[in-house]
Structure formats: structure tokens, C-alpha cells
Amino acid sequence: MNDVVLVLSRPVDPRNIGAAFRAAANYGYVELRVVVEESIDLDAVAAFASGAADVARLVVFDSLPAATADCHQVIGTSVRQRDDLNPTILSSVGLAREFRPGARVAIVFGTERTGLTRDEIDRCDAVVMLPTTPGFPTMNLSHAVACVAYELRREREEKIHHGDTESRRSSRREDAGAGAEAGAEAGAGLRPPTDARARDAFYDHVRVVCGEIGFPPGRSPETVVRRLRKILGRADLSPGELTFIAGFFTEMRRLARLLFLARN
């Protein structure tokens, strides 16, 4: 399961971390990433993981951006509906169909008591919601990890069992034809995906520029970034396209500085 990364952001209970580690190993994940604000008791985690450390590894990071930097798509988990600036909300059923082709996907789980923060949600391309009962929607952290890991594993096993992967390949070959036409279609899928590190750098640039020039009037840079994340996230931009758009904000800053000098 190297194409999917499970990330626990700021968990506090080693029992939950250990149980989540065990669930990740049960469903074929070779590592579990954990973001911690302080040190964690790795011996306690290993004890509650019941041998998961023999088949998988626990990797500790000091921030969510660091934990997801090499991922191309970041999906958060939440039981709460938020506002219209939220990322797209996905169902856990058929979740793998929402993954971008060729992307490494991070599934992020928040801390036990409050879940993902506003800032953590802002760093996600989408949010997946598990279908719990409205009267008691919150889940134990390790149970949430197990449910998502199981659903993704189930989808993968079904594809293998029914031979869906090979039938899709055959269909694409037939549709594309032979020779140059087939080569053109194969080349179209080689566009490199944009990882979270590049996207975070882009949005940090937008946030800084908007703060410096006061654009747009009456709105905070954070609001601008949240809206852009939602809009551009649907576009699935390549690294080059993201750099192209970043150039507009760089030019806005240059022109704003020239205007300031002209007025003073």
C-alpha cells in the first residue's frame, strides 16, 4: 500500500497510536506517520501495537506539512460539516476512485478530542466523512483508521478479484488505437503530479503577497487562500501551472511596490 499514507496528526494517547498502528499493519500499510508536538512513549506504542512494528514502521514528524510533503493529494477526515470554504466532502465508500492517477495520497486523522483543526483542514484537498449515526457520530481514533484502511483494502481486493485493472487497460488500448495515436495517449498520462510541499509553498506565497498589498480589501489573506485552495484543488494543477499562477501574485506585489514608490 505504498501509494496511500496514513497520518495521525497530534494524537495524545499511546494506546490509540498503537491500536492505529496495528490496524494499519493489518491492512497492508508499511508505515504509519505520526505528527507529535511533544515526545511520545514509543515503548508504550509498540506494546499496544501487538507486533505491528515487526511488519511496518512508525515514522514521527514535527508538523503536518512535513508529514505530507511528498504526497500529491491530501485527504482529511472529519465528522463535522463546516463552512462553504471547506474542501470537497467525499464518501468513504468508493474513496479510492477519488484518488488522482499516479498520486501518493495521504489520509490525515486529527487528534482524539477535537479532530483536525481549521489550519489542518485548510491543508487538505478534500475531506472524507465516515457514515456514523447522527446521534453519536464521533469515533475512536484507531477505529476511524481501521474503517478507512479496511474500505481502501476492500476496494483493492475487489479490483483484483474481478480483473477490473486488466479490463480497463485493454479498453484503453482499444480506444487509443495503435502507433502514434496510442503513444500520444500514453504520453498524456505522464504529467507529473504536484506534491503537497509545492502546493503549500504556493499558498504561503499567496498569503504573504495578499498580506503585503492588502488584497482584496476587507478580506484576510487566510480567506483568500482558503477560497483558492478550494477552486484550484478541483483543477488538479501541474507544478508548471502552479508556478505560472504564482507569477501573477509576484507581479501584483511588484506593481504594488512601484505604486507605493510613485505616491511617496
N, C-alpha and C positions, 0 to 999 in steps of 0.2 A: 504493500500500500504506500509506495514511495511518492505517489502523486497527490496524496492527501496528508496534511499535517494537522494534528490535534494540538491545540494550545490552551492551557489553563492560565488565565490572567489573574494574578494576585490571590490565589487560594490561600487559606489560612490553616486549615485542618489537615495534618499529615494523613489522617485516616481517609479523607476524601481523595487526597492526591494518590495515595497508594491504591485505593479501590479503582480510581480512574485509570491509573497505570495498568492495573490488571485487566480492566475492560479493553483498553487499547490493544494490549498484547493478545487477548482472546480473539480479536477480530483482525489480526494480522498487521498491526501498525508496528513498525520497527523502532519508533521513538515517540515519546510524549514530551512536548515542550512546555515549560512552566516559567511564568514571569513572576518573580518574587521581589517584594520591596525590602524584605529582610531575609536573613538566612533561614533555611528550613532544615528540619531534622531528617536527613537522608536515611539514617538507620531506621527511624520510625516508618518512613515512607516505604522502604524496602520490606519491612515486616508486614505491613498491611497490603503490599502488592502481591504477596503469596507466590513468589518465584518469578514474577514478570521480568525482573531485572536479568534473568538468565536468557531471555529471548528478545528483549527490547532494551532501549536505553532511555534514561531520563536526562533531558538537556535543560539547564537553567539559564534564563536570560534576565537582564535587569530592566527591560522595557518591552512593551508590546511591539513598537516599531522594529526593534532588534530581532524579536522572535519571528516576525513575519516578513522580514526584509527580502528574503529570497523567494517569496511566494508571489504569484501573479494575480491571484484572486483571494480576497479575504472575506469570509462569511461569519458574521457574529451569530450568537444565539440569545434569544430573549423571549420572555413570556408577556412582555408589556407592549401595547401599542403606543407609539409616540406621536410626533407631530408630522406635518407634511414635508419636513426636510429630512425625514428618515430615509435610509437606504431602502431599496426594494425588499418587500417581505416575501419570503419563499416558504413553501411547504416542505416538511421533512420527507414526505412521500415523493419519490422521483427526484430527489435533490441532486443526484449525480448528473441528471440531464441539464442542469443549470450551469455545470462547470464549463469553462471556456476550453476549447480544444488545445491540447498541448500545455495546459497551465498546471502549475503546482498550486493546490488550493489549501488555504489554512481555515480550519473551523475553530472559532475562538469562543471559549466559555468564560463567563465572568466569575467574580468572587462569590462565595456561598451566600452571604447575607443580602447583597444588593444587586448582584449580576454585573453586567457591563455598564460602565459609566458613559456619560454623554460623549466624552472625548474618545473613548474606545469605540463606541458605535459609529462615530464620525469617520473612523479609520477603516470601516468595513464597506465593502461593495454591496452587500446585501445582508439581510438578517433572516435566519431560519427560526420558525416557531414550531415547537412540538405540540401536537393536538391533545393537550391535557384538559381536564374538566374545568369549566369556569369557576366552580365553587371552591376548588383547591388546585390552582394552576402551577404553583411553584414546585420544583423538583430538587432532589438532592443532586449535587454536582456530579458525582460519579454515575448516578442513574442517567442523567442527561447525556453524558459522554457515551455510556453504553447504548442508549437508544439511537443516537446519531451514528455511532460506529456500526451498530447492527444493521441499520437501514442501508448504509452505503455498502456494506458487505453483502447484504441480501441482493441488492441490485446487481452487483458484480457477479455473484453466483448465478443469477438468473440469465444474465447475458451469456455466460459461458455455457450454461446448460442448454439454452435454446439456439446457440450458434448465431446469435444476433451480430456479433462482431464481423464474422466472415461474410454473412449475407450483405451487410452494409458495404463492405469492401467490394464485393462482387458487383453490387448495384452501382457503386460509384465508377467502377471500371467500365461498365456497360454504358453508363450515361456519358462518360467523358470521351469514349471512343479511343482510338489508337493514335500513335505518332505524336505530332506536335501538340494536338489538342489535349491529349492526356497529360503531356508534360506541362502544359500551361496550368492545368487544373491542379496538378501535384504541387507546382510552384506556388500557387495561390495560398496553400495551407502552411507555407514555411515562414510566414510573417512572425517575427519574434514577439512573444507576449511581453507586456510591461509589468515589471515586478513592483511590489509594494514600496520598496526603497525609492524607486524613481517617482512613483506617484506621490509619496509623502514629501519628497523634495520639491516637486512641482507645487503642491498645495501650500507648503511652507513659503515658497516664493510668492505665490499669490497673496497669502496672508500678510506678508511683510510689505509688499508693494501697496496693497489697499490701505494698510495702516499708515504708511508714509504719506500717501497723496490724498487720504480722506475720501476714498471712493468705495462704493457710491455714498453720497451724502445721506446722513441719517441712519446708516446701517453699519453694523460692526463687521470687521473682516471675517470673523468666525461665521457669520450668517452667509456671507458671500461664498466662503469655502464650502460650507455645507450644501448650498444650492448647486455649486459647480460639481461637487462630488456626485450628487445625485444625477445631474444631467449628463456629465461626461462618463460616469460609470456605465450608463446604458450604451454609450458609443463604443466602448472597448477599444480605446485608442492605442496605437502602437507607440513605442518610445519616440520615434521621429515626430509623430503627430503631436505628442505631448510637448516636446521641445519647441515645435512650431508655435503652439498656443502660448507657451511661456514667453516667447519672444514678444508677443503683443503687450504683455504686462511689463516686460523690461522697457519697451518703447514708451509705454504710458508713464513710467517713472522718469525716464529721460526727458520727456516733454514737460512733465510737471516741474522738474527742476529748472529747465530753461525758462518756463513761465515765471517761476519764483524769482529767478535772477533778473529777468526783464522788468519785473514790477518793483524790484528793490535796487 
